[in-house]
Amino acid sequence: MTVAESRDDIVLFFTGSALGVLKPCGCSGGQLGGLERRTSIFAASPKVNRLIVDTGGMVLNDGEQDLIKFRILFEGFRLLGYDLVHLTPQDGEITANLGILNEGDKPFKIIAARGQDAGMPASFARQFTVRDRTISVNVAAFDAQAGPIGQSAGLFPDGDASLRVNILILGGCEGRAAQDILSTVPPTVDCVICPSDSDEPRLLSEPGARPLAFTVGRFGRHVSRVGVTVPAQKGPLALRLADVPVAEELPKDEALVRLYQSYQHLVKDGNLLEKYPSIPLPQKDVTFVGSKTCARCHEYEHGKWSEKAHADAFATLKKVGSDRDPECVICHVVGMEYSEGFITEERTAHLKDVGCEVCHGPGSEHVQTAGQAKTSEPKKNCLNCHTPEHSGEYAGHEEEFMKKIVHWREP
């Protein structure tokens, strides 16, 4: 899929499955995503002929940090000019628990699959005028676990097929083959959006086939763009799907940059770093000692390590205001997931940065025995932190990355 041309009469933008990712972590280059970069994508099409829809799946869980993100996403949709937001069952439950729908009118409409919540409609319609013709774009939500997909036909109004686009947002069909799904979709449906099963968007239907079926991908890395062309003479509307990567070269919207800063302040004020759940180290009477302790005997290795980026890992978070965000901090310090590990810079400064014990394990017994006992588990490997989400350039370049951290004497 490539970016569509601007000749479309109506442009439909779809996002979804953010799963709590408000922006890329920024630990490596070439990362896609970020609410603040969507503005330029949407602005490429005039408001009068565009529709912006989020298909749901906003956060992973319902923990304290997830709930903060949920509210931030709702505010982000407002700033970005969204027209419609679809709520998955989890989204709907969180919305109800937070009382968001009782907080006044929203600038966008909200739908959910029928039966999920009686207070939310299952469908939405918007009219566009193109060359003196009124085109209706109808969007409906349906949960395939609630009944046969064919029942979704009742969610769409009757009308001339040449004057409407019927879009079905499907839920509850995870694990089902695309062929099985598409064979049961009502013939009146023009476009089907299925739950995302991969980070990248996927075209599920055959090129040019009706209905057009696709997924939007995960983590907000891409925007799916459906261009609608109205023929000069009466006839079927043409739909063209394009994938628009949310690339780091795109300009940032300062209002959304400030919104993310608000999120960082909420995380800090909520003391989420201190509240991060931890468990005891598996081996009793063992603890982390900090890299400076290792320097007493391993002076050469410590000196070389001190020149590497790992030794300055925590400072990189402070520069961008993420040093109180547990989701970021955990890969920039020693042992945060253990009760003997990093807590905060104020309380455990000796354990900040990607120190010796991240890879070599807790060193207290090794130190107490003057090196006779080996360092113990747990020990991390590169892939614990250099995941596709956090370090997109790592896969395929492992040897290059390893050269960047060499701090030992080569044989």
N, C-alpha and C positions, 0 to 999 in steps of 0.2 A: 504494500500500500504506500502511496506517496501523497504528498500534500495536494489537495484538489485545487483547481484553478478558481478564479473569483467570479466566473460567469454564472454560477448557480443563482437561481431566483430566490431560494430559501436555503438557509444553512442551519443545520441542527448539530449542536455540540453535545457530546456525552462524556461524562467522567464517572468515576466510582471506584469502589474497592480500595479506598485510601488506606484502610486498616491502620489508621493512626499516624501515618507518615505525613507530616505537615510540610516538610522540605527534606532534601537529601542531607545526610549527616555532614557532608563537606570534607570528609577525611581523605578524599582522593578526587582527582579531576575526572571530567567526563560523565558525571552523574546527572541523571534526568530527574525532573520533578520540581515541586515547590509551588505553593499557591501563588506566591508573588510573581511568578513568571507566566501564569495563565492569562493575565490581562491582555498582553499583546496578541495572543492567539485569538481571543474572542473579539478584540477590537478590530481585527482585520475584516470583519463583516459588520455592516451597519445594524444597529439595534432593530430597525424596522423590519428586517427580513431574517432575523436569527432567533433561535430558541436554545437556551442553555439548560441542560438537564444533568443532575447527579443521580446515578442509579443505586446509590446506597452502599452499605458496607463500610461505614465511616471509621469504626475503631475495632480493635481485636477483642477486647474484653470490657469489663465494666469496673475496673479498678479506678482509684482516685485520679491517676494521671490520664487514663482513658476518658474520664468524664470531663476533665479540663479540655482535652483535645476536642471532644465532641462539641462543646460550646464554641470553641475557637473556629471549628469548621463551619458551624452555622453562621457565625459572624463573617467568616470568609466568603461564604456563598452570597451574603448580602452585599459585601463590598465588590464582588465580582459580577454582580448583576444576574445571578441565576434566576431562571423562571420557574423551575420545578425541581423538587427534591423527592426522590422515592426512598422510603424507609423500609429496610429489611426488618424481620421480626425482632432482631436484637436492637436495631436502631430505634424501632417503635417503643420497645420496653424502656430503653434509656431516656427517650424523649418524654415518656410519661412520668418516669421516676424523677426527672429533673424539673418537670412542670413547664417545659419550654413552650408548649402550645398555649399555656395560660398567661404567657408574658406579653400579650399584645399581638397585633397583626404582624405577620411576616411579609417581607417584600416579594417572597416567592411562594408558590403553592406547594402543598405537600400531599403525596398520595401513598397508599400502602395497599398490599393485597387484601382483597375482601375477606372479612372474617378476622383479620389481625386486630383491628380496632374500629369500632363502630363510628368513632368520631373522625375518621380519616376517609376521604373518598378514594376510590380505586382507579379513577380515571381523570383525565384532564384534556382540555381542548383549547387550541389557539388558532385564530383565523389570520391569514395573510392575504393581502390583495396583490395580485400579479396580473398586469395587463388587463385590468377590469374584471378579473376572475377571482372569486373568493376560494382560497385553498384552506382546508381545515387540516390541522395536524393534531391527531388524537393519540394520547399516550395513556396506556393502562398497565396496571400491575396485577400479576397473577402468580399464585403459589401452586406449583405443579403437585405438591403433596396434598393439596386440599381437594383435588379432583382432576379429571381428564383435562388436558390443555385445551381441547376443543371447546370447553365451557367458556373460555375467555372471549369467545365471539360476542357474547352478550354484553361485554364491557364497552363495545364500540357502537357509535350511532350509525343508523342506516344513511346511505348517501351515495352519490355518484363517485365511482372509483377513480375517475379522472380528476376529481376535485378534492381528494383527501389522501392523507398518508396516515395509516394506522400502525402505531408502534407498540409492541408488547414487551414489557420488562418482566422477564421470567425469574422466578425464584424456586427453590426446592427441587431443582433438577440436576444437582451435582452428581457426577458419576454416570449420568446417562449419556449415551452416544448421541452426537449431533444429528445423525440420520434419524434416530428414533424420535428426537425432539421435533425436528422439522416436519416429519411425516404426519404429526398430529396437530400442527398449528393450523388454525382456521384459514381458509383461502382468502378471507378478507383482510388478513394481516400482511402488511407490506414489509415490516422490519421487526426483527426479534433480537433482543439483547439478553444474553445468557450470563449466568454467574461466571466470573473470571476464575480460571484454573491455572493461570500462569502470569508471570510479571508482564509479559508482552501481550498486546492485543492480538486477537486471532479472528480471522475470517472463517466462519463455520459453514457457510453456504457456498455453492459453486458460483464462480464469477458470472454475474449477469442474472442469476436465478432469483426468483421471488418465492418466499420472503428473503430479504437480505438479512443474514444472521451473523452476529459477531459478539466478541467480548471486548471490554474496554481495557483489560490489563489491570495490574495491581500497583499500589503505592503511589498513584498519581503521576506516573512517569510519562504517560501519554494522554492525549485528548483525541477521542474519536470524532471525526467530522463527517457528517452525511450531507452531501449537497443534493438539493432537489431542483430539478430543471422542469419547468412547465413548458410544454410544446406550444408553438405558435397556433397550431390548430388543435382542436379537441382530441385528446388521446391520453394514453397512460403517462403518468409522471415518471421521470427517470431519476433513479437514486444512485449516487456515487459515494462510496466509502473511502475515506482517507485517514491515515494515521499521522497525527502531528506530535512528534516528540517534544516534551517540555524541556528543551535544551538549556544548558547553562549560559549560552550566548544570548538568550532572550533577555530583554531589559526587565528590571524589577519594578514592581509597583510599590511606591514608598508607603502607601496606606497599609498594604499587606505585610511589608517589612515591619512596620510598627506593630501590626497585629501579632506577628510572631514574637516580637520582643515582649509584648504583653503576656503571651503564653510563658515565656521564660521567667518572667517575674512571678506569675502565678505558681509555677513549679517551685521556685525558690521560696516564696512566702508559705507554701504548703509543707515545707521541710521534707519533700519527698525523698531527697537523698538520704537523710537520716532514717527514714521509714523503710528504706529498701529491705525486703526480706532477706535474711541470711541464715545459714546453717553452720553448725560447728564443723571444723575440719575433721575429715574421717579418721585421722590418726591422733590419738590423745597425747597431751603434753607436747605438742608441736605447734609452733606459731611462726608468723612472718617477722623478720628482723629488719628489713629494709636494705636497700642497695649500699648505703654507706658502710654498713657492717661488713658486707662482702668485700669492700675495698681494702680491708685490713690485710687480707691474704691474696686477693686477686686484683692487685693494683693496676696491672697492665690492662686487664679486661675491663675493669671499671672505668679507667681513663678513656679507653676507646669507646665504650658504651656512652660515656658522657658527651661525646661529640655527635652522637646519632640523634635522629628525630624522636626515637622512643624515649630518650632521656628528657625531652621537652614536651611530652605528650599532653600533660595536664595544662600547661601554659597555653596550648593551642585552643583548648576549650575556654579558658578565661578570656582570650581575645575576642571570642564570638559570643560570650555570655552564656555558654552552655555548661559551665563548671558546677552547676547545681542540679543538672538534669541527669537522673540516674541512668537513663537509657543511653546517654552519651558517655558518662563518667566510667561506666563499668569496663570499657575497653581502654581506658587511659590511666588505670591505676592497678594496684596489686590486690587481688583477693577480695574484691568488694562483695562477692556473693557469700563470703564466709564471715562468721562473727569475729574472727581474729584478724580480718582484713581491713581495708580502707573504709572509713566512715565519712569523714569530711577533711578538708585541708587543715582546719584548725585542730582537729583531734588526732589525726593520723598523717601528719605531713610527711613522715618517713616512708609512707607507702604510696605516695602519688607518683605518677609517670609509669611507663611500661618498664618496670624494674626487673632485676635479676630473677626474682621469685615468680614472676608471671610464667616464664618458660621452664625454670629449674625447680620450682616448687618451694614450699616453706623451708627456711634454712636454719631454724633454731637448733635442731639436733646436730646438724652439720657443724655449726659454729661451736656448740658446747663440747663436741668431741674433737675439736681441732682438725676437722676434715676427715676423721675416720669413718663417720656415718655419712651415707649419701643423703642428699636432699630428698625429701619425700614427696609423694603425691599430695594434692593434685597439681598437675602440670598442664599448661595450655599449649596448644600448637597454633600455628599461624591462622588456620581456618576458623578458630574460635571467634576471631574478630574481623579477619579479612574475608567477610562474606560478600556475596553479590550486592546486598543491600548497602553495605558500608564501604566497600572497597571494590568497585566495579572493574578496576584495571588489574586486579591481582591475578585472576584466573588466566592462565596462559603466559604469565610473566613471573612465575614463582622464583625462577633463578635470579632475575633482575632485582626483585624485592629482597631476596636473601643477601645479595651483595651489599645492599644498603645498610644492613645491620651487623655486618661482620665486625666482631670486637674481640676475637680470639686469635691466637697465633696459629697460622696455617701450618699443617704438618710439613 
